[in-house]
Amino acid sequence: MAGVAVIGERAQVSGWALAGAVVHAGEDAAQVREAWHALGDDVAVVVLTPAASAHLAGETARGGPLTVVLPG
């Protein structure tokens, strides 16, 4: 079964765990990139905060799961 992951600032992403998403809190660029590279093969969709999306500029375009950016 394909899963959903959420990457971004802890205050904005922690509630997603209640919906069953795998939450990766990242407060800076290094933490966000680490979370992105640690995603499992079972993750089909990744929800990113605007800051996390900016930290991953260009990396999400290289293939991988579908990404969605939350409105700012």
PDB file of N, H, CA, C and O in Angstrom:
ATOM      1  N   MET A   1       0.845  -1.186   0.000  1.00  0.00           N
ATOM      2  CA  MET A   1       0.000   0.000   0.000  1.00  0.00           C
ATOM      3  C   MET A   1       0.884   1.241   0.000  1.00  0.00           C
ATOM      4  O   MET A   1       1.813   1.346   0.801  1.00  0.00           O
ATOM      5  N   ALA A   2       0.601   2.165  -0.882  1.00  0.00           N
ATOM      6  H   ALA A   2      -0.154   2.080  -1.533  1.00  0.00           H
ATOM      7  CA  ALA A   2       1.374   3.399  -0.978  1.00  0.00           C
ATOM      8  C   ALA A   2       1.044   4.314   0.190  1.00  0.00           C
ATOM      9  O   ALA A   2      -0.096   4.376   0.651  1.00  0.00           O
ATOM     10  N   GLY A   3       2.061   5.019   0.658  1.00  0.00           N
ATOM     11  H   GLY A   3       2.987   4.969   0.283  1.00  0.00           H
ATOM     12  CA  GLY A   3       1.884   5.876   1.811  1.00  0.00           C
ATOM     13  C   GLY A   3       2.047   7.346   1.489  1.00  0.00           C
ATOM     14  O   GLY A   3       2.425   7.730   0.383  1.00  0.00           O
ATOM     15  N   VAL A   4       1.753   8.150   2.488  1.00  0.00           N
ATOM     16  H   VAL A   4       1.446   7.838   3.387  1.00  0.00           H
ATOM     17  CA  VAL A   4       1.884   9.601   2.400  1.00  0.00           C
ATOM     18  C   VAL A   4       2.865  10.048   3.470  1.00  0.00           C
ATOM     19  O   VAL A   4       2.785   9.609   4.618  1.00  0.00           O
ATOM     20  N   ALA A   5       3.785  10.916   3.096  1.00  0.00           N
ATOM     21  H   ALA A   5       3.850  11.273   2.164  1.00  0.00           H
ATOM     22  CA  ALA A   5       4.725  11.502   4.045  1.00  0.00           C
ATOM     23  C   ALA A   5       4.571  13.013   4.008  1.00  0.00           C
ATOM     24  O   ALA A   5       4.168  13.587   2.996  1.00  0.00           O
ATOM     25  N   VAL A   6       4.896  13.643   5.120  1.00  0.00           N
ATOM     26  H   VAL A   6       5.223  13.177   5.942  1.00  0.00           H
ATOM     27  CA  VAL A   6       4.828  15.098   5.218  1.00  0.00           C
ATOM     28  C   VAL A   6       6.166  15.581   5.761  1.00  0.00           C
ATOM     29  O   VAL A   6       6.662  15.056   6.758  1.00  0.00           O
ATOM     30  N   ILE A   7       6.752  16.584   5.103  1.00  0.00           N
ATOM     31  H   ILE A   7       6.349  17.011   4.294  1.00  0.00           H
ATOM     32  CA  ILE A   7       8.045  17.124   5.515  1.00  0.00           C
ATOM     33  C   ILE A   7       7.911  18.620   5.720  1.00  0.00           C
ATOM     34  O   ILE A   7       7.355  19.325   4.878  1.00  0.00           O
ATOM     35  N   GLY A   8       8.428  19.104   6.849  1.00  0.00           N
ATOM     36  H   GLY A   8       8.880  18.531   7.533  1.00  0.00           H
ATOM     37  CA  GLY A   8       8.414  20.540   7.106  1.00  0.00           C
ATOM     38  C   GLY A   8       8.585  20.851   8.574  1.00  0.00           C
ATOM     39  O   GLY A   8       8.949  19.988   9.373  1.00  0.00           O
ATOM     40  N   GLU A   9       8.322  22.077   8.912  1.00  0.00           N
ATOM     41  H   GLU A   9       8.026  22.778   8.263  1.00  0.00           H
ATOM     42  CA  GLU A   9       8.499  22.548  10.279  1.00  0.00           C
ATOM     43  C   GLU A   9       7.536  21.807  11.214  1.00  0.00           C
ATOM     44  O   GLU A   9       6.364  21.609  10.894  1.00  0.00           O
ATOM     45  N   ARG A  10       8.052  21.408  12.357  1.00  0.00           N
ATOM     46  H   ARG A  10       9.004  21.568  12.617  1.00  0.00           H
ATOM     47  CA  ARG A  10       7.298  20.586  13.310  1.00  0.00           C
ATOM     48  C   ARG A  10       5.923  21.180  13.616  1.00  0.00           C
ATOM     49  O   ARG A  10       4.936  20.444  13.650  1.00  0.00           O
ATOM     50  N   ALA A  11       5.837  22.472  13.837  1.00  0.00           N
ATOM     51  H   ALA A  11       6.639  23.069  13.809  1.00  0.00           H
ATOM     52  CA  ALA A  11       4.559  23.094  14.192  1.00  0.00           C
ATOM     53  C   ALA A  11       3.519  22.958  13.089  1.00  0.00           C
ATOM     54  O   ALA A  11       2.319  22.970  13.363  1.00  0.00           O
ATOM     55  N   GLN A  12       3.964  22.830  11.856  1.00  0.00           N
ATOM     56  H   GLN A  12       4.939  22.820  11.633  1.00  0.00           H
ATOM     57  CA  GLN A  12       3.029  22.747  10.731  1.00  0.00           C
ATOM     58  C   GLN A  12       2.713  21.324  10.294  1.00  0.00           C
ATOM     59  O   GLN A  12       1.712  21.098   9.614  1.00  0.00           O
ATOM     60  N   VAL A  13       3.553  20.353  10.674  1.00  0.00           N
ATOM     61  H   VAL A  13       4.366  20.536  11.227  1.00  0.00           H
ATOM     62  CA  VAL A  13       3.358  19.003  10.146  1.00  0.00           C
ATOM     63  C   VAL A  13       2.933  17.963  11.170  1.00  0.00           C
ATOM     64  O   VAL A  13       2.462  16.893  10.783  1.00  0.00           O
ATOM     65  N   SER A  14       3.079  18.230  12.438  1.00  0.00           N
ATOM     66  H   SER A  14       3.462  19.099  12.753  1.00  0.00           H
ATOM     67  CA  SER A  14       2.832  17.193  13.449  1.00  0.00           C
ATOM     68  C   SER A  14       1.393  16.669  13.418  1.00  0.00           C
ATOM     69  O   SER A  14       1.180  15.483  13.673  1.00  0.00           O
ATOM     70  N   GLY A  15       0.427  17.487  13.125  1.00  0.00           N
ATOM     71  H   GLY A  15       0.599  18.450  12.918  1.00  0.00           H
ATOM     72  CA  GLY A  15      -0.969  17.058  13.089  1.00  0.00           C
ATOM     73  C   GLY A  15      -1.277  16.059  11.985  1.00  0.00           C
ATOM     74  O   GLY A  15      -2.265  15.330  12.078  1.00  0.00           O
ATOM     75  N   TRP A  16      -0.463  16.009  10.955  1.00  0.00           N
ATOM     76  H   TRP A  16       0.339  16.600  10.880  1.00  0.00           H
ATOM     77  CA  TRP A  16      -0.689  15.080   9.852  1.00  0.00           C
ATOM     78  C   TRP A  16      -0.563  13.633  10.298  1.00  0.00           C
ATOM     79  O   TRP A  16      -1.113  12.744   9.649  1.00  0.00           O
ATOM     80  N   ALA A  17       0.139  13.376  11.378  1.00  0.00           N
ATOM     81  H   ALA A  17       0.586  14.099  11.906  1.00  0.00           H
ATOM     82  CA  ALA A  17       0.273  12.005  11.883  1.00  0.00           C
ATOM     83  C   ALA A  17      -1.095  11.445  12.283  1.00  0.00           C
ATOM     84  O   ALA A  17      -1.325  10.240  12.185  1.00  0.00           O
ATOM     85  N   LEU A  18      -1.993  12.310  12.730  1.00  0.00           N
ATOM     86  H   LEU A  18      -1.806  13.289  12.810  1.00  0.00           H
ATOM     87  CA  LEU A  18      -3.332  11.866  13.111  1.00  0.00           C
ATOM     88  C   LEU A  18      -4.109  11.299  11.917  1.00  0.00           C
ATOM     89  O   LEU A  18      -5.027  10.498  12.089  1.00  0.00           O
ATOM     90  N   ALA A  19      -3.735  11.720  10.722  1.00  0.00           N
ATOM     91  H   ALA A  19      -2.989  12.371  10.582  1.00  0.00           H
ATOM     92  CA  ALA A  19      -4.389  11.238   9.506  1.00  0.00           C
ATOM     93  C   ALA A  19      -3.665  10.022   8.919  1.00  0.00           C
ATOM     94  O   ALA A  19      -4.059   9.505   7.874  1.00  0.00           O
ATOM     95  N   GLY A  20      -2.611   9.573   9.594  1.00  0.00           N
ATOM     96  H   GLY A  20      -2.291   9.993  10.443  1.00  0.00           H
ATOM     97  CA  GLY A  20      -1.895   8.391   9.141  1.00  0.00           C
ATOM     98  C   GLY A  20      -0.673   8.651   8.292  1.00  0.00           C
ATOM     99  O   GLY A  20      -0.052   7.708   7.801  1.00  0.00           O
ATOM    100  N   ALA A  21      -0.316   9.903   8.108  1.00  0.00           N
ATOM    101  H   ALA A  21      -0.821  10.668   8.507  1.00  0.00           H
ATOM    102  CA  ALA A  21       0.876  10.220   7.317  1.00  0.00           C
ATOM    103  C   ALA A  21       2.130  10.012   8.164  1.00  0.00           C
ATOM    104  O   ALA A  21       2.105  10.133   9.389  1.00  0.00           O
ATOM    105  N   VAL A  22       3.212   9.699   7.484  1.00  0.00           N
ATOM    106  H   VAL A  22       3.233   9.600   6.489  1.00  0.00           H
ATOM    107  CA  VAL A  22       4.513   9.622   8.143  1.00  0.00           C
ATOM    108  C   VAL A  22       5.064  11.037   8.178  1.00  0.00           C
ATOM    109  O   VAL A  22       5.220  11.667   7.132  1.00  0.00           O
ATOM    110  N   VAL A  23       5.359  11.543   9.363  1.00  0.00           N
ATOM    111  H   VAL A  23       5.232  11.031  10.213  1.00  0.00           H
ATOM    112  CA  VAL A  23       5.780  12.932   9.528  1.00  0.00           C
ATOM    113  C   VAL A  23       7.289  13.002   9.741  1.00  0.00           C
ATOM    114  O   VAL A  23       7.848  12.295  10.579  1.00  0.00           O
ATOM    115  N   HIS A  24       7.933  13.869   8.966  1.00  0.00           N
ATOM    116  H   HIS A  24       7.479  14.444   8.285  1.00  0.00           H
ATOM    117  CA  HIS A  24       9.361  14.145   9.111  1.00  0.00           C
ATOM    118  C   HIS A  24       9.511  15.641   9.387  1.00  0.00           C
ATOM    119  O   HIS A  24       9.369  16.468   8.486  1.00  0.00           O
ATOM    120  N   ALA A  25       9.796  15.972  10.630  1.00  0.00           N
ATOM    121  H   ALA A  25       9.911  15.301  11.362  1.00  0.00           H
ATOM    122  CA  ALA A  25       9.987  17.377  10.987  1.00  0.00           C
ATOM    123  C   ALA A  25      11.375  17.819  10.554  1.00  0.00           C
ATOM    124  O   ALA A  25      12.363  17.129  10.804  1.00  0.00           O
ATOM    125  N   GLY A  26      11.440  18.954   9.914  1.00  0.00           N
ATOM    126  H   GLY A  26      10.637  19.514   9.711  1.00  0.00           H
ATOM    127  CA  GLY A  26      12.715  19.523   9.491  1.00  0.00           C
ATOM    128  C   GLY A  26      12.667  21.023   9.638  1.00  0.00           C
ATOM    129  O   GLY A  26      11.861  21.695   8.995  1.00  0.00           O
ATOM    130  N   GLU A  27      13.527  21.545  10.481  1.00  0.00           N
ATOM    131  H   GLU A  27      14.182  20.999  11.004  1.00  0.00           H
ATOM    132  CA  GLU A  27      13.530  22.982  10.749  1.00  0.00           C
ATOM    133  C   GLU A  27      14.518  23.748   9.879  1.00  0.00           C
ATOM    134  O   GLU A  27      14.442  24.973   9.787  1.00  0.00           O
ATOM    135  N   ASP A  28      15.446  23.038   9.240  1.00  0.00           N
ATOM    136  H   ASP A  28      15.509  22.042   9.315  1.00  0.00           H
ATOM    137  CA  ASP A  28      16.431  23.711   8.387  1.00  0.00           C
ATOM    138  C   ASP A  28      16.670  22.879   7.128  1.00  0.00           C
ATOM    139  O   ASP A  28      16.139  21.777   6.984  1.00  0.00           O
ATOM    140  N   ALA A  29      17.470  23.421   6.232  1.00  0.00           N
ATOM    141  H   ALA A  29      17.901  24.316   6.349  1.00  0.00           H
ATOM    142  CA  ALA A  29      17.686  22.763   4.941  1.00  0.00           C
ATOM    143  C   ALA A  29      18.293  21.377   5.094  1.00  0.00           C
ATOM    144  O   ALA A  29      17.891  20.453   4.388  1.00  0.00           O
ATOM    145  N   ALA A  30      19.240  21.211   5.989  1.00  0.00           N
ATOM    146  H   ALA A  30      19.567  21.962   6.563  1.00  0.00           H
ATOM    147  CA  ALA A  30      19.889  19.911   6.162  1.00  0.00           C
ATOM    148  C   ALA A  30      18.897  18.855   6.648  1.00  0.00           C
ATOM    149  O   ALA A  30      18.901  17.727   6.154  1.00  0.00           O
ATOM    150  N   GLN A  31      18.053  19.212   7.606  1.00  0.00           N
ATOM    151  H   GLN A  31      18.050  20.128   8.007  1.00  0.00           H
ATOM    152  CA  GLN A  31      17.065  18.262   8.123  1.00  0.00           C
ATOM    153  C   GLN A  31      16.028  17.897   7.060  1.00  0.00           C
ATOM    154  O   GLN A  31      15.607  16.744   6.967  1.00  0.00           O
ATOM    155  N   VAL A  32      15.626  18.866   6.275  1.00  0.00           N
ATOM    156  H   VAL A  32      15.968  19.803   6.351  1.00  0.00           H
ATOM    157  CA  VAL A  32      14.635  18.613   5.222  1.00  0.00           C
ATOM    158  C   VAL A  32      15.231  17.699   4.155  1.00  0.00           C
ATOM    159  O   VAL A  32      14.575  16.751   3.723  1.00  0.00           O
ATOM    160  N   ARG A  33      16.455  17.966   3.725  1.00  0.00           N
ATOM    161  H   ARG A  33      16.987  18.737   4.076  1.00  0.00           H
ATOM    162  CA  ARG A  33      17.095  17.111   2.722  1.00  0.00           C
ATOM    163  C   ARG A  33      17.298  15.697   3.250  1.00  0.00           C
ATOM    164  O   ARG A  33      17.108  14.725   2.519  1.00  0.00           O
ATOM    165  N   GLU A  34      17.683  15.579   4.518  1.00  0.00           N
ATOM    166  H   GLU A  34      17.838  16.368   5.113  1.00  0.00           H
ATOM    167  CA  GLU A  34      17.853  14.266   5.132  1.00  0.00           C
ATOM    168  C   GLU A  34      16.531  13.493   5.131  1.00  0.00           C
ATOM    169  O   GLU A  34      16.503  12.303   4.820  1.00  0.00           O
ATOM    170  N   ALA A  35      15.456  14.167   5.476  1.00  0.00           N
ATOM    171  H   ALA A  35      15.478  15.135   5.729  1.00  0.00           H
ATOM    172  CA  ALA A  35      14.135  13.531   5.477  1.00  0.00           C
ATOM    173  C   ALA A  35      13.744  13.084   4.071  1.00  0.00           C
ATOM    174  O   ALA A  35      13.212  11.989   3.890  1.00  0.00           O
ATOM    175  N   TRP A  36      14.005  13.923   3.088  1.00  0.00           N
ATOM    176  H   TRP A  36      14.438  14.813   3.235  1.00  0.00           H
ATOM    177  CA  TRP A  36      13.668  13.596   1.703  1.00  0.00           C
ATOM    178  C   TRP A  36      14.401  12.331   1.253  1.00  0.00           C
ATOM    179  O   TRP A  36      13.805  11.442   0.646  1.00  0.00           O
ATOM    180  N   HIS A  37      15.681  12.260   1.552  1.00  0.00           N
ATOM    181  H   HIS A  37      16.166  12.983   2.045  1.00  0.00           H
ATOM    182  CA  HIS A  37      16.486  11.118   1.118  1.00  0.00           C
ATOM    183  C   HIS A  37      16.186   9.857   1.925  1.00  0.00           C
ATOM    184  O   HIS A  37      16.541   8.757   1.502  1.00  0.00           O
ATOM    185  N   ALA A  38      15.542  10.002   3.074  1.00  0.00           N
ATOM    186  H   ALA A  38      15.254  10.895   3.417  1.00  0.00           H
ATOM    187  CA  ALA A  38      15.214   8.850   3.921  1.00  0.00           C
ATOM    188  C   ALA A  38      13.830   8.272   3.615  1.00  0.00           C
ATOM    189  O   ALA A  38      13.422   7.291   4.237  1.00  0.00           O
ATOM    190  N   LEU A  39      13.106   8.868   2.668  1.00  0.00           N
ATOM    191  H   LEU A  39      13.437   9.665   2.163  1.00  0.00           H
ATOM    192  CA  LEU A  39      11.770   8.366   2.343  1.00  0.00           C
ATOM    193  C   LEU A  39      11.849   6.926   1.850  1.00  0.00           C
ATOM    194  O   LEU A  39      12.736   6.566   1.077  1.00  0.00           O
ATOM    195  N   GLY A  40      10.920   6.125   2.303  1.00  0.00           N
ATOM    196  H   GLY A  40      10.199   6.418   2.931  1.00  0.00           H
ATOM    197  CA  GLY A  40      10.866   4.725   1.875  1.00  0.00           C
ATOM    198  C   GLY A  40      10.283   4.577   0.487  1.00  0.00           C
ATOM    199  O   GLY A  40       9.649   5.490  -0.041  1.00  0.00           O
ATOM    200  N   ASP A  41      10.506   3.414  -0.093  1.00  0.00           N
ATOM    201  H   ASP A  41      11.021   2.672   0.336  1.00  0.00           H
ATOM    202  CA  ASP A  41       9.980   3.128  -1.428  1.00  0.00           C
ATOM    203  C   ASP A  41       8.457   3.050  -1.449  1.00  0.00           C
ATOM    204  O   ASP A  41       7.847   3.125  -2.516  1.00  0.00           O
ATOM    205  N   ASP A  42       7.846   2.902  -0.289  1.00  0.00           N
ATOM    206  H   ASP A  42       8.341   2.841   0.577  1.00  0.00           H
ATOM    207  CA  ASP A  42       6.394   2.782  -0.210  1.00  0.00           C
ATOM    208  C   ASP A  42       5.688   4.133  -0.185  1.00  0.00           C
ATOM    209  O   ASP A  42       4.458   4.178  -0.173  1.00  0.00           O
ATOM    210  N   VAL A  43       6.439   5.234  -0.176  1.00  0.00           N
ATOM    211  H   VAL A  43       7.439   5.197  -0.186  1.00  0.00           H
ATOM    212  CA  VAL A  43       5.850   6.577  -0.145  1.00  0.00           C
ATOM    213  C   VAL A  43       5.515   7.007  -1.570  1.00  0.00           C
ATOM    214  O   VAL A  43       6.396   7.081  -2.427  1.00  0.00           O
ATOM    215  N   ALA A  44       4.237   7.290  -1.817  1.00  0.00           N
ATOM    216  H   ALA A  44       3.521   7.230  -1.121  1.00  0.00           H
ATOM    217  CA  ALA A  44       3.784   7.700  -3.144  1.00  0.00           C
ATOM    218  C   ALA A  44       3.548   9.198  -3.246  1.00  0.00           C
ATOM    219  O   ALA A  44       3.669   9.775  -4.327  1.00  0.00           O
ATOM    220  N   VAL A  45       3.208   9.840  -2.110  1.00  0.00           N
ATOM    221  H   VAL A  45       3.110   9.371  -1.232  1.00  0.00           H
ATOM    222  CA  VAL A  45       2.903  11.270  -2.091  1.00  0.00           C
ATOM    223  C   VAL A  45       3.635  11.910  -0.926  1.00  0.00           C
ATOM    224  O   VAL A  45       3.646  11.379   0.185  1.00  0.00           O
ATOM    225  N   VAL A  46       4.248  13.064  -1.192  1.00  0.00           N
ATOM    226  H   VAL A  46       4.239  13.496  -2.094  1.00  0.00           H
ATOM    227  CA  VAL A  46       4.918  13.828  -0.138  1.00  0.00           C
ATOM    228  C   VAL A  46       4.312  15.218  -0.100  1.00  0.00           C
ATOM    229  O   VAL A  46       4.282  15.925  -1.108  1.00  0.00           O
ATOM    230  N   VAL A  47       3.833  15.600   1.066  1.00  0.00           N
ATOM    231  H   VAL A  47       3.857  15.026   1.884  1.00  0.00           H
ATOM    232  CA  VAL A  47       3.297  16.938   1.287  1.00  0.00           C
ATOM    233  C   VAL A  47       4.420  17.757   1.914  1.00  0.00           C
ATOM    234  O   VAL A  47       5.011  17.344   2.911  1.00  0.00           O
ATOM    235  N   LEU A  48       4.714  18.918   1.331  1.00  0.00           N
ATOM    236  H   LEU A  48       4.234  19.254   0.521  1.00  0.00           H
ATOM    237  CA  LEU A  48       5.788  19.786   1.807  1.00  0.00           C
ATOM    238  C   LEU A  48       5.239  21.126   2.262  1.00  0.00           C
ATOM    239  O   LEU A  48       4.302  21.657   1.666  1.00  0.00           O
ATOM    240  N   THR A  49       5.823  21.667   3.318  1.00  0.00           N
ATOM    241  H   THR A  49       6.584  21.235   3.802  1.00  0.00           H
ATOM    242  CA  THR A  49       5.517  23.050   3.671  1.00  0.00           C
ATOM    243  C   THR A  49       6.242  23.940   2.651  1.00  0.00           C
ATOM    244  O   THR A  49       7.164  23.475   1.982  1.00  0.00           O
ATOM    245  N   PRO A  50       5.844  25.199   2.525  1.00  0.00           N
ATOM    246  CA  PRO A  50       6.544  26.078   1.580  1.00  0.00           C
ATOM    247  C   PRO A  50       8.047  26.172   1.854  1.00  0.00           C
ATOM    248  O   PRO A  50       8.847  26.190   0.918  1.00  0.00           O
ATOM    249  N   ALA A  51       8.432  26.231   3.123  1.00  0.00           N
ATOM    250  H   ALA A  51       7.783  26.216   3.883  1.00  0.00           H
ATOM    251  CA  ALA A  51       9.866  26.315   3.458  1.00  0.00           C
ATOM    252  C   ALA A  51      10.589  25.037   3.066  1.00  0.00           C
ATOM    253  O   ALA A  51      11.695  25.091   2.528  1.00  0.00           O
ATOM    254  N   ALA A  52       9.978  23.891   3.330  1.00  0.00           N
ATOM    255  H   ALA A  52       9.080  23.847   3.768  1.00  0.00           H
ATOM    256  CA  ALA A  52      10.603  22.617   2.959  1.00  0.00           C
ATOM    257  C   ALA A  52      10.752  22.526   1.442  1.00  0.00           C
ATOM    258  O   ALA A  52      11.770  22.046   0.944  1.00  0.00           O
ATOM    259  N   SER A  53       9.752  22.981   0.718  1.00  0.00           N
ATOM    260  H   SER A  53       8.925  23.371   1.123  1.00  0.00           H
ATOM    261  CA  SER A  53       9.825  22.982  -0.740  1.00  0.00           C
ATOM    262  C   SER A  53      10.993  23.833  -1.226  1.00  0.00           C
ATOM    263  O   SER A  53      11.707  23.440  -2.149  1.00  0.00           O
ATOM    264  N   ALA A  54      11.188  24.984  -0.616  1.00  0.00           N
ATOM    265  H   ALA A  54      10.608  25.303   0.134  1.00  0.00           H
ATOM    266  CA  ALA A  54      12.301  25.858  -0.994  1.00  0.00           C
ATOM    267  C   ALA A  54      13.644  25.195  -0.704  1.00  0.00           C
ATOM    268  O   ALA A  54      14.590  25.335  -1.480  1.00  0.00           O
ATOM    269  N   HIS A  55      13.727  24.476   0.408  1.00  0.00           N
ATOM    270  H   HIS A  55      12.958  24.362   1.038  1.00  0.00           H
ATOM    271  CA  HIS A  55      14.974  23.784   0.749  1.00  0.00           C
ATOM    272  C   HIS A  55      15.287  22.662  -0.227  1.00  0.00           C
ATOM    273  O   HIS A  55      16.452  22.314  -0.417  1.00  0.00           O
ATOM    274  N   LEU A  56      14.258  22.091  -0.851  1.00  0.00           N
ATOM    275  H   LEU A  56      13.311  22.373  -0.697  1.00  0.00           H
ATOM    276  CA  LEU A  56      14.438  20.980  -1.779  1.00  0.00           C
ATOM    277  C   LEU A  56      14.446  21.419  -3.238  1.00  0.00           C
ATOM    278  O   LEU A  56      14.341  20.581  -4.133  1.00  0.00           O
ATOM    279  N   ALA A  57      14.567  22.695  -3.485  1.00  0.00           N
ATOM    280  H   ALA A  57      14.653  23.376  -2.757  1.00  0.00           H
ATOM    281  CA  ALA A  57      14.501  23.229  -4.846  1.00  0.00           C
ATOM    282  C   ALA A  57      15.327  22.385  -5.812  1.00  0.00           C
ATOM    283  O   ALA A  57      16.539  22.240  -5.652  1.00  0.00           O
ATOM    284  N   GLY A  58      14.657  21.837  -6.806  1.00  0.00           N
ATOM    285  H   GLY A  58      13.673  21.954  -6.936  1.00  0.00           H
ATOM    286  CA  GLY A  58      15.323  21.044  -7.822  1.00  0.00           C
ATOM    287  C   GLY A  58      15.383  19.556  -7.518  1.00  0.00           C
ATOM    288  O   GLY A  58      15.382  18.748  -8.446  1.00  0.00           O
ATOM    289  N   GLU A  59      15.436  19.171  -6.261  1.00  0.00           N
ATOM    290  H   GLU A  59      15.437  19.828  -5.506  1.00  0.00           H
ATOM    291  CA  GLU A  59      15.555  17.748  -5.922  1.00  0.00           C
ATOM    292  C   GLU A  59      14.266  16.984  -6.185  1.00  0.00           C
ATOM    293  O   GLU A  59      14.312  15.812  -6.558  1.00  0.00           O
ATOM    294  N   THR A  60      13.130  17.618  -6.001  1.00  0.00           N
ATOM    295  H   THR A  60      13.092  18.570  -5.698  1.00  0.00           H
ATOM    296  CA  THR A  60      11.859  16.917  -6.198  1.00  0.00           C
ATOM    297  C   THR A  60      11.580  16.680  -7.679  1.00  0.00           C
ATOM    298  O   THR A  60      10.778  15.811  -8.021  1.00  0.00           O
ATOM    299  N   ALA A  61      12.219  17.429  -8.548  1.00  0.00           N
ATOM    300  H   ALA A  61      12.870  18.135  -8.269  1.00  0.00           H
ATOM    301  CA  ALA A  61      11.993  17.286  -9.981  1.00  0.00           C
ATOM    302  C   ALA A  61      12.740  16.099 -10.575  1.00  0.00           C
ATOM    303  O   ALA A  61      12.527  15.766 -11.741  1.00  0.00           O
ATOM    304  N   ARG A  62      13.599  15.461  -9.811  1.00  0.00           N
ATOM    305  H   ARG A  62      13.772  15.732  -8.864  1.00  0.00           H
ATOM    306  CA  ARG A  62      14.421  14.363 -10.319  1.00  0.00           C
ATOM    307  C   ARG A  62      13.706  13.028 -10.288  1.00  0.00           C
ATOM    308  O   ARG A  62      14.347  11.985 -10.416  1.00  0.00           O
ATOM    309  N   GLY A  63      12.437  13.036 -10.126  1.00  0.00           N
ATOM    310  H   GLY A  63      11.916  13.883 -10.022  1.00  0.00           H
ATOM    311  CA  GLY A  63      11.688  11.787 -10.040  1.00  0.00           C
ATOM    312  C   GLY A  63      11.361  11.473  -8.601  1.00  0.00           C
ATOM    313  O   GLY A  63      11.699  12.229  -7.691  1.00  0.00           O
ATOM    314  N   GLY A  64      10.718  10.378  -8.410  1.00  0.00           N
ATOM    315  H   GLY A  64      10.444   9.763  -9.150  1.00  0.00           H
ATOM    316  CA  GLY A  64      10.329  10.011  -7.054  1.00  0.00           C
ATOM    317  C   GLY A  64       8.854  10.226  -6.846  1.00  0.00           C
ATOM    318  O   GLY A  64       8.080  10.269  -7.803  1.00  0.00           O
ATOM    319  N   PRO A  65       8.463  10.361  -5.594  1.00  0.00           N
ATOM    320  CA  PRO A  65       7.031  10.477  -5.302  1.00  0.00           C
ATOM    321  C   PRO A  65       6.446  11.815  -5.775  1.00  0.00           C
ATOM    322  O   PRO A  65       7.155  12.802  -5.973  1.00  0.00           O
ATOM    323  N   LEU A  66       5.141  11.799  -5.943  1.00  0.00           N
ATOM    324  H   LEU A  66       4.565  10.998  -5.783  1.00  0.00           H
ATOM    325  CA  LEU A  66       4.402  13.014  -6.261  1.00  0.00           C
ATOM    326  C   LEU A  66       4.531  13.976  -5.089  1.00  0.00           C
ATOM    327  O   LEU A  66       4.366  13.568  -3.940  1.00  0.00           O
ATOM    328  N   THR A  67       4.817  15.227  -5.353  1.00  0.00           N
ATOM    329  H   THR A  67       4.951  15.559  -6.287  1.00  0.00           H
ATOM    330  CA  THR A  67       4.934  16.206  -4.266  1.00  0.00           C
ATOM    331  C   THR A  67       3.845  17.256  -4.381  1.00  0.00           C
ATOM    332  O   THR A  67       3.433  17.649  -5.473  1.00  0.00           O
ATOM    333  N   VAL A  68       3.392  17.696  -3.214  1.00  0.00           N
ATOM    334  H   VAL A  68       3.726  17.377  -2.327  1.00  0.00           H
ATOM    335  CA  VAL A  68       2.372  18.728  -3.107  1.00  0.00           C
ATOM    336  C   VAL A  68       2.885  19.736  -2.096  1.00  0.00           C
ATOM    337  O   VAL A  68       3.386  19.352  -1.039  1.00  0.00           O
ATOM    338  N   VAL A  69       2.766  21.022  -2.405  1.00  0.00           N
ATOM    339  H   VAL A  69       2.359  21.334  -3.263  1.00  0.00           H
ATOM    340  CA  VAL A  69       3.217  22.069  -1.486  1.00  0.00           C
ATOM    341  C   VAL A  69       1.988  22.729  -0.855  1.00  0.00           C
ATOM    342  O   VAL A  69       1.065  23.157  -1.548  1.00  0.00           O
ATOM    343  N   LEU A  70       2.004  22.799   0.464  1.00  0.00           N
ATOM    344  H   LEU A  70       2.754  22.452   1.027  1.00  0.00           H
ATOM    345  CA  LEU A  70       0.913  23.453   1.187  1.00  0.00           C
ATOM    346  C   LEU A  70       0.890  24.941   0.842  1.00  0.00           C
ATOM    347  O   LEU A  70       1.939  25.520   0.559  1.00  0.00           O
ATOM    348  N   PRO A  71      -0.266  25.557   0.861  1.00  0.00           N
ATOM    349  CA  PRO A  71      -0.325  26.991   0.612  1.00  0.00           C
ATOM    350  C   PRO A  71       0.381  27.750   1.733  1.00  0.00           C
ATOM    351  O   PRO A  71       0.369  27.330   2.890  1.00  0.00           O
ATOM    352  N   GLY A  72       0.991  28.865   1.372  1.00  0.00           N
ATOM    353  H   GLY A  72       1.002  29.206   0.432  1.00  0.00           H
ATOM    354  CA  GLY A  72       1.758  29.663   2.328  1.00  0.00           C
ATOM    355  C   GLY A  72       1.001  30.573   3.129  1.00  0.00           C
ATOM    356  O   GLY A  72       1.569  31.283   3.960  1.00  0.00           O
TER     357      GLY A  72
END
